[in-house]
Amino acid sequence: PGFAGIDRTAKLYIGGKQARPDGGYSRAIAAHDGSLAGEIGDGNRKDIRNAVEAARKAAGWAKASEHLRAQILYYIAENLEARADEFAGRLAMLTGERKGRARREVEAAVARLFAFAGWADKYEGAVHRPPFTGLALAMNEPVGVVGIVAPEAPGLLAFVTLMAGAIAAGNTVVMVPSEAQALLATDLYQVLDTSDLPGGVVNIVTGDRRALGLELAKHDAVDAIWAFGPQAMAEAFEKASAGNLKQTWCETVARDWNDEAVSGGREVLRHATQVKNIWVPWGE
């Protein structure tokens, strides 16, 4: 006889490893019909601190070649595509969407990963001609550690878009996923585990989005915070982020994450980079 189903509490993902939450607590995730879909770790301030420390230690990702970052993003996309049916089933269970529509969101997430893999070695900067003898090189560089509070929905596509855009540019991230659809993010770290992504580049802390995001906003070792949610949450994050003048990208109006022209490519990369201007003098 086979084993009966084993109850599993999805762990946090810190430093490339599954980690139990510091407080030892979990929270239930409901399926669309109200039944129990699973449980996730309930992260706290200590978990955020551990995740930020892991992201800092993975700073070598910024020095990795653009080609290597692209290849790893391609690998993540291929491994997610191989499990598309599984992710579509999870998405349908959580949201009540028809399997075909759920499958399309997974396919869009795969396509977004491929797109950012393509961008990894092409978002290079520009050469300007200032009004004096010389040139100015505008070089795009990663921001550093980016704290990302993903929107409640779509739980997979938005999460993947923000994660892929940030790491394609060489950043490391601490991700706080949707509360209602957090199981998609914890399923995704199994894909990351098999895709040669260095530990600490992507860290995932599940739980209360506002509480965890506030810890990210206050943390002086976080260089930028991106957040998508209510106005009050955005205002709290922006106020808390003033301590180290971190960059903020807080949106309170829902956007169409399916439209790549709106939610993919250059816009995410623009927030994921900062520009270093280098003056190159020359003359006769």
N, C-alpha and C positions, 0 to 999 in steps of 0.2 A: 504494500500500500504506500501511496505517496504521502508527503507531508501536507498537513492542513496549512492554510494561509498563516503566515507569521506576522503579527503586528509589528510594525517598524516605525520608529520615530525618526524622521529625517533629521540629520545633523546639520550644523553650520558647516561652512567650507572656508577654512582659514589656513593660509600658507600651503595650499595644495593638499590639505588633508581634511577629512571629516572630523569635526570637533563637537563634543557635547557642549551645550550652553553652560556658561559659568554658574548660573543660578540653579541649574538642574530642572528647570520647568519646561513644559511643552504646552502647545496650544493646538486645539482641534481645528481641522479644516473641513468644512462641509461641502458635500457634493451639491449639485443644483437642486436635487430633490430633498435636501435636508439631512440625508444620511451622512455617516462619517466617511470622508474620503481618505483621511490620514491625519497624521500629527507632525508638527514641525517644532524645532527648538525655539524657545522664546528667548531671544538674545537680550543682553543688557549692556550697560556702559563698559564693563570689563571686556565683553566680547568685541565691542567696537574698538577698544584700545588694542586688543590683540590683533584684530584684522588690519588696523592702520599700521601697526608695527610690522606685520608681515608684508604689507604693500610697500613700505619703506625699504625693507630688506631686498625687495625684488626690483630695486631701481635700475639694475643692470639691463632690464628690458628696454629702457630708453636708448641704450647704446647698442642693442642688437640691430643687425642690418634690417633694412626695410624688406628685403627679400625674405629673410627668415620670418619676420612677423607675418608677411603675406602667406607664406607656406603653412604656418600654424593656423591661421584663420581659415585657409582652404581646408585644412585637415579637420578643424572643428565643424565646418559646414558639411563635409563628407560624412562624418560620424553622426551628426544630427540627422542627415538625410537617411542614413541607414536605419534609424530608429523612428522614422516619421510616423508610422502607424501607431507606435506606442505613445508618442507625444500627442497625436491627434486624439487617441482614445482618452488620455488623461484630460486634455482640454475639453472634450465633449462632456466628460463626467463632471467637471467643475462648473462649466458654464451652461450646459444644456443645449449647446449648439449641435446642429446636425453634423455627423461625422465628416461629410464632404466639406463643409465650411471650416470645420476645425482643421482638416487636412490642409486647406488653403492657407491658413495662418502659419502652419508649420512650414509649408513650402516657401511662404514669403520670408520667414525667418532665415531659412537656408539661403535664399537668394540675397538677403541683406548681408549675410556673412560673406558670401562670394564677392559682393560689391565692395565691401570694405577691404577685403583681401586685395582686390584690384587697386584700391585707392592707396594702400599702404606705401607704395613706392612712387606715387604720382602727385601727392599733395606736398610740393616741395618749396613753394615760395615764389618770389619774383625778383626781378632786377629793375630798379628805378633809376631815372636820370634826374638828379637834383639840379637846381638852377646855379650850379657852379661846376668847376672842373672835377669830375669824378663820377663814381657810380655808388649806389646804395643797394646792398644785397639784403633783401627781406627774407630771413630764414625762419621757417616754421619749426618750432620745437615743442615737445610735450610739456604740459603744465606740471605734471608730477603725480601726486596721489589725488585721485578724484573720488569723492563720495557721491554715490548716485542713489537717489530715492526714486525708484521706478514708479510709473503710474499704476493704478489699480487694474486697468485693462487697456489694451490687450496684454495679458500676463506674460506671454512668450515673446511676441514680436517686438513690443516696446523694450522689454528687458534686453533682448539680443541686440537690437539696434544701438542702444546706448552703450552697452558693454563693448560691442565690436568697434564702434566708432572711436571710443576712448582708447582701447588697447592698440588699434591700428596705428594711432598716432604716437604710440610709445608710452602712454600713461599706464599706471597700475590703478586698480579700482577696488573700492569697497562698495558692494551692491546691497541695497535693501529692496527686496522684491515686493510685488503686490502681496497684500495680506491674504486676500481671498484665493489667489491663484499661486501661492508660494510653492506648492508642490511641483510646479513646472520648473522653477529655478533650482530646486533641490534635485530634480531629475537631471537637469542640465549639467550639474557639476560632475555627474558620472560621465558625461560626454567629454568634459574638459579633462578629466583624469586620463582619458585614452587618446589625447590629441597633442601630446608633447608640449603643452603649455607649462612654462616654468611655475613652480609653486609661488604663490603670493601675488602673481599678476592679477588674478581675479579672486576676490574674496566675497563670500555671500553670508550675510547675517540676516536671519529671518526674525520676524516679530512685529512689534508696533512701529509702523513707518514714521510717525511723528517723533516718538521718543528716541528711536535709533538715529533718525536724521538729525535731530537736535544735537546729539552727541557728536556726530560728524561735523556739524556746522561749528561747534565750539572747539573742536580739536585743532590745536595749532600745527600739527603735522599733516593736516589735510590742506591741499593747495586750492581746491575748487570743490564746490558742491552743486550738483544738478538735482532738481526736485520738481516733481509734477504732481500737483494736488491742490487742496483748498487754499484760498487766499490767506487764511490765518496761519496755515503751516508755512507758506512761503515767507510771510512777514517775520515769523519767529526765526526761520533759518537765516534770513538776510541780516537780521539784527544780531544773532549769535555769531555770524561769520565775520563780523567787523573786528574781532579780536586780533586776527592776523591778516586782515584785509584780503581774505581769500576771494577768488573769483566765484560769482554765483550765476546760475542759470535756473531760475525758478519760474515755472509756468503754471497758471491757474485755470487756463481755458483748454478744454480737450482738443486734441489735434487728430488728424487722420494719419495714423501710423502706417496704413497700407500704401499711402502715396509716397513713393520714394523721393519725388521732387520736393515734398513738404518735410518729410521726416528722415531722410537719408542723406548720404553723400556730404556735400560741402557744408551744410549747416552744422551737423554734428561735429565734423572735423574742425570747423572754425572755433567752436567752443572747446575743443580738445587740444588746441594748440595756442601758443603765444608766439609773437613775432620778435625776433632779434634782428635789429638793423645794423649792418656792418658797412661803414663807409670805406670805399676803396679809392683813394686819391690817384689821379693821374694827370698828366699834362704834357705839353710839348717840350 
